Amino acid sequence: MTSSDPLSVLFAILRRDLILAFRSGGGWFYALFFFAVFTALAAIAFGPSLNALAIAAPATLWLAVALAIQFSASDLFENDLRDGSLRVIASEQTGLMTYWGAKVCVMSLTSVFPMVIASPFFLTMLGLSFTQGLGVSLILLIGVPSLIFIAVLTSALATGLRAGGLLAMVIAVPFSAPVLVFAVSATKALLAGFGIITPESLILGAISLFMAVLTPAFTVAALRVSLE
């Protein structure tokens, strides 16, 4: 962690967090578990009608993904703040920006990637075929990065505060709303036979790129405030 090479610091943080994630008794599994339970309960709630399930599938899918990602990021920085490692990392010139990149990678590998892989199987509970589920998983790859960036930012804003996880979810709502609107529209267009590359999916990809540019600086600033 004392290396001044940003890439070395990134891999050190990434390796540490991955080891902790798999030693923590399955904490990394919570997002996938939440996603599976939410989807199953939604399928039960909408009843046995395949038409009703298919209509509700896009909105149900993206709501489940957004909540699962936000849930998995609720205490993303708390342990590092408590044990002092966040302050040590912040003392490096590029430490917090590298730290942000490592946290995004950790979330992607431990929480989001399993959901994307499992989504075609879970979507069969919502009346979609496995082939349709594979197409939807590609739409997920376009829109999910923006939800990750939002979750990391809101978690940083709530770090060190009482009931920070709940506060982070509340803060995330206005940021996530545009993403969900275009994500659901892109998914509906795909299921209607218009393919993956549609105006909605292009806008969704643009939002992900915009969040990738916008959120790192604000996340770093929020973490510095939490250290004061």
C-alpha positions as a printed Julia matrix, in Angstrom:
228×3 Matrix{Float64}:
   0.0     0.0     0.0
   2.99    2.28    0.38
   3.93    2.09   -3.29
   3.62    5.37   -5.2
   2.73    3.54   -8.42
  -1.06    3.98   -8.88
  -1.38    0.67  -10.71
   0.39   -1.19   -7.91
  -1.85    0.49   -5.34
  -4.95   -0.4    -7.36
  -4.01   -4.08   -7.57
  -3.07   -4.15   -3.88
  -6.45   -2.74   -2.84
  -8.26   -4.98   -5.32
  -6.46   -8.09   -4.05
  -7.12   -7.16   -0.41
 -10.82   -6.5    -0.95
 -11.36   -9.65   -2.98
  -9.72  -11.76   -0.27
 -11.83  -10.06    2.41
 -14.99  -10.52    0.34
 -14.5   -14.26    0.07
 -13.41  -14.61    3.7
 -16.38  -12.68    5.08
 -18.77  -15.61    5.01
 -20.47  -14.84    1.72
 -21.05  -11.08    1.91
 -20.2   -10.87   -1.78
 -23.15  -13.21   -2.42
 -25.79  -10.9    -0.92
 -26.41   -8.88   -4.1
 -27.0   -12.02   -6.17
 -29.2   -13.47   -3.43
 -31.25  -10.25   -3.21
 -31.61  -10.2    -7.0
 -32.81  -13.82   -7.06
 -35.29  -13.38   -4.21
 -36.7   -10.11   -5.62
 -37.21  -11.71   -9.04
 -38.85  -14.8    -7.58
 -41.2   -12.78   -5.39
 -42.12  -10.55   -8.34
 -42.92  -13.62  -10.44
 -45.22  -14.91   -7.67
 -46.85  -11.5    -7.21
 -47.71  -11.09  -10.91
 -49.31  -14.51  -11.02
 -49.2   -17.34  -13.57
 -50.12  -15.22  -16.61
 -47.16  -15.27  -18.99
 -48.34  -12.08  -20.7
 -48.43  -10.18  -17.41
 -45.01  -11.51  -16.47
 -43.5   -10.54  -19.84
 -44.91   -7.01  -19.6
 -43.55   -6.54  -16.07
 -40.2    -8.24  -16.71
 -38.12   -5.22  -17.89
 -39.12   -2.94  -15.01
 -38.82   -5.78  -12.47
 -35.37   -6.72  -13.74
 -33.91   -3.23  -13.6
 -35.46   -2.4   -10.24
 -34.0    -5.61   -8.8
 -30.56   -4.86  -10.27
 -30.54   -1.24   -9.06
 -31.57   -2.19   -5.52
 -29.1    -5.1    -5.36
 -26.19   -2.9    -6.49
 -27.11   -0.13   -4.05
 -27.5    -2.69   -1.27
 -24.08   -4.21   -1.93
 -22.44   -0.74   -1.85
 -24.13    0.47    1.33
 -21.04    0.06    3.53
 -18.39    0.06    0.82
 -16.05    2.48    2.64
 -17.07    2.11    6.29
 -14.54   -0.55    7.29
 -11.65    1.35    5.7
 -12.75    4.53    7.47
 -12.91    2.78   10.84
  -9.56    0.97   10.62
  -7.69    4.04    9.3
  -6.65    2.57    5.95
  -8.75    5.14    4.08
  -6.72    7.95    5.68
  -3.45    6.24    4.71
  -4.61    5.83    1.1
  -5.77    9.46    0.99
  -2.27   10.61    1.93
  -0.98    9.4    -1.45
  -1.1    11.97   -4.24
  -3.35    9.85   -6.47
  -4.46    7.48   -3.72
  -8.18    8.18   -3.58
  -8.68    8.15   -7.34
  -6.91    4.8    -7.5
  -8.95    3.66   -4.51
 -12.15    4.62   -6.35
 -11.09    2.53   -9.34
 -10.33   -0.46   -7.12
 -13.71   -0.24   -5.37
 -15.53   -0.08   -8.71
 -13.63   -3.17   -9.87
 -14.41   -5.03   -6.64
 -18.12   -4.28   -6.92
 -18.14   -5.29  -10.58
 -16.43   -8.62   -9.92
 -18.14   -9.67   -6.7
 -21.66   -8.26   -6.98
 -22.54   -7.23  -10.53
 -20.83   -9.82  -12.74
 -22.59  -12.77  -11.02
 -25.97  -11.03  -11.51
 -25.33  -10.45  -15.22
 -24.29  -14.09  -15.68
 -27.3   -15.41  -13.74
 -29.89  -13.02  -15.24
 -30.89  -15.23  -18.24
 -31.76  -18.04  -15.82
 -33.73  -15.84  -13.41
 -35.59  -14.09  -16.23
 -37.19  -17.4   -17.2
 -39.23  -16.99  -14.01
 -40.64  -13.78  -15.54
 -41.86  -15.49  -18.69
 -38.86  -14.77  -20.93
 -37.04  -17.39  -22.92
 -33.39  -18.14  -22.21
 -32.44  -16.61  -25.59
 -34.27  -13.39  -24.71
 -32.49  -13.44  -21.35
 -29.12  -13.55  -23.09
 -30.05  -10.45  -25.07
 -31.2    -8.68  -21.93
 -27.88   -9.5   -20.25
 -26.15   -7.51  -23.01
 -28.4    -4.53  -22.25
 -27.37   -4.97  -18.61
 -23.73   -4.64  -19.6
 -24.55   -1.27  -21.21
 -26.52    0.21  -18.32
 -25.15   -1.42  -15.18
 -21.88    0.6   -15.13
 -23.85    3.79  -14.5
 -25.61    2.15  -11.54
 -22.25    1.05  -10.14
 -20.82    4.57  -10.39
 -23.94    6.01   -8.74
 -23.83    3.43   -5.93
 -20.15    4.12   -5.21
 -20.76    7.89   -5.2
 -23.79    7.75   -2.88
 -22.0     5.34   -0.57
 -19.11    7.82   -0.32
 -21.54   10.66    0.41
 -23.07    8.66    3.29
 -19.79    7.32    4.7
 -19.37    8.0     8.39
 -22.99    9.05    8.87
 -25.54    7.32   11.08
 -27.92    5.14    8.98
 -25.57    5.78    6.06
 -26.84    2.82    4.03
 -30.42    4.07    4.08
 -29.28    7.61    3.33
 -27.24    6.36    0.35
 -30.33    4.67   -1.11
 -32.35    7.87   -0.73
 -29.62    9.96   -2.39
 -29.36    7.43   -5.24
 -33.01    7.78   -6.3
 -32.74   11.0    -8.41
 -29.46    9.81   -9.97
 -30.81    6.36  -10.85
 -34.19    7.46  -12.24
 -32.94    8.48  -15.75
 -30.89    5.3   -15.98
 -33.89    3.13  -15.14
 -36.16    4.97  -17.58
 -33.88    4.37  -20.57
 -32.82    0.9   -19.37
 -36.42   -0.31  -19.2
 -37.17    1.28  -22.59
 -34.1    -0.37  -24.17
 -35.1    -3.74  -22.71
 -38.67   -3.39  -23.99
 -37.34   -2.5   -27.46
 -35.14   -5.59  -27.43
 -38.01   -7.86  -26.42
 -40.19   -6.26  -29.12
 -37.66   -7.38  -31.73
 -35.83   -4.11  -32.42
 -32.44   -5.52  -31.4
 -29.82   -4.36  -28.94
 -28.64   -1.22  -30.75
 -31.57    1.17  -30.41
 -31.8     4.9   -29.56
 -32.67    3.93  -25.98
 -29.64    1.68  -25.57
 -27.35    4.3   -27.1
 -28.62    6.9   -24.63
 -28.15    4.34  -21.85
 -24.54    3.83  -22.93
 -24.03    7.59  -23.06
 -25.31    7.88  -19.47
 -22.82    5.23  -18.36
 -19.97    7.12  -20.02
 -21.18   10.4   -18.5
 -21.27    8.84  -15.01
 -17.79    7.38  -15.55
 -16.47   10.9   -16.18
 -18.56   12.75  -13.61
 -18.63   10.61  -10.48
 -14.94    9.89   -9.69
 -14.09   13.47   -8.71
 -17.23   13.84   -6.62
 -16.59   10.49   -4.93
 -13.06   11.5    -4.02
 -14.3    14.84   -2.68
 -16.95   13.09   -0.58
 -14.36   10.72    0.9
 -12.08   13.63    1.8
 -14.98   15.32    3.59
 -15.65   12.12    5.55
 -12.02   12.16    6.75
 -12.25   15.7     8.17
